[in-house]
Amino acid sequence: MSSTYIARLNQLTQQKKTAALVGLDPRFDQLPEEIVKKAKANHSDPNEMVAAAFEEFCKRLIDVVAPLVPAVKPQAAFYEEWGPAGSRTLCRVIQYARKQGLLVICDGKRNDIGSTATAYAHAYLAGSDPEASPWGADALTVNPYMGSDTLEPFIKVAKERGAGLYVLVRTSNPGSGRFQNLEADGKPIYEHVAAEVEAFASQAELSEGYSSIGAVVGATYPAELEALRTQMPHVPFLVPGYGSQGGTSADVASAFDTGGLGALINSSRGINFAYNKPVYQEKFGPDQWEEAVHQATLDMIDDLATHTPVKALG
């Protein structure tokens, strides 16, 4: 498999014939009862107990989705909330997912200046070699709002290790426009960020026309997503907001090129806790949560294949 992140991503996307990305966002109050009971029986410390429950849940979820999708995206905050025990679980979940052949995007939204940014990059970005960093991720989400110079250390390490980056450009949360839509020099801030990301991407090694320097662009703003695809032709998108946040497959269609490449569409809650949704409750009981995850993932794959250019991958 190629050493660059984008080549690995394109290869797996074509192999799995989907751009579905499964977020790994464990919430203790929504975990299956069997997993909670087991963790409580084996751990007296509450942080260790929750971390153990998260690890079992995520590993079993990974086993279900690994044959179906190219990548997973653990949200670091859900693990870090539980202290060192949660952080150890995050590390083991990343390692396990990679052993199952998945690409792993750690959603940490990290950044800082100079040597601190370099330290973050060295910590998280393993790239083509899972052993190259302590956390072992293929890619990392990063925050650009301290300036483009703070992105350069991440880009340097990503190039050295064959890793990927996803820079926050236009996020899916309702309040994102409060800052991102403010105008400077006649255009919104997020367009200035997009221009910087495209400039970095166009100078990097490309695969199928895309670089390993990506952008986070929300499904909840489809018109802006479409415009940003035109503005950033060499930038692969990570698209949150599909499913539970209200984004539809029609909303994300413009993120792709005609061959079905160029984006990953994320679903977290809608797949992680599918067994709690009425549409799956009717078919799967609480003890069949893995079957519900499997069906929800297949349904997402089919939805994207039906309503977006992802159909070209099939």
HELIX and SHEET records of a PDB file:
HELIX    1   1 TYR A    5  LYS A   16  1                                  12    
HELIX    2   2 PHE A   28  GLN A   30  5                                   3    
HELIX    3   3 GLU A   33  ASN A   42  1                                  10    
HELIX    4   4 PRO A   46  VAL A   65  1                                  20    
HELIX    5   5 ALA A   76  GLU A   80  1                                   5    
HELIX    6   6 GLY A   83  LYS A   99  1                                  17    
HELIX    7   7 GLY A  114  TYR A  124  1                                  11    
HELIX    8   8 SER A  148  THR A  150  5                                   3    
HELIX    9   9 GLU A  152  ARG A  161  1                                  10    
HELIX   10  10 GLY A  177  GLN A  180  1                                   4    
HELIX   11  11 ILE A  189  SER A  202  1                                  14    
HELIX   12  12 PRO A  222  GLN A  231  1                                  10    
HELIX   13  13 SER A  249  VAL A  252  1                                   4    
HELIX   14  14 ALA A  253  ALA A  255  5                                   3    
HELIX   15  15 ARG A  269  ASN A  272  1                                   4    
HELIX   16  16 ALA A  274  ASN A  276  5                                   3    
HELIX   17  17 PRO A  278  GLN A  281  1                                   4    
HELIX   18  18 PRO A  286  GLN A  288  5                                   3    
HELIX   19  19 TRP A  289  HIS A  307  1                                  19    
HELIX   20  20 PRO A  309  LEU A  313  5                                   5    
SHEET    1   A 9 ALA A  20  LEU A  24  0                                        
SHEET    2   A 9 ALA A  71  PRO A  74  1                                        
SHEET    3   A 9 LEU A 103  ARG A 110  1                                        
SHEET    4   A 9 ALA A 139  VAL A 142  1                                        
SHEET    5   A 9 GLY A 164  ARG A 170  1                                        
SHEET    6   A 9 ILE A 213  VAL A 217  1                                        
SHEET    7   A 9 PHE A 237  VAL A 239  1                                        
SHEET    8   A 9 ALA A 263  SER A 267  1                                        
SHEET    9   A 9 ALA A  20  LEU A  24  1                                        
SHEET    1   B 2 GLU A 183  ALA A 184  0                                        
SHEET    2   B 2 LYS A 187  PRO A 188 -1                                        
END                                                                             
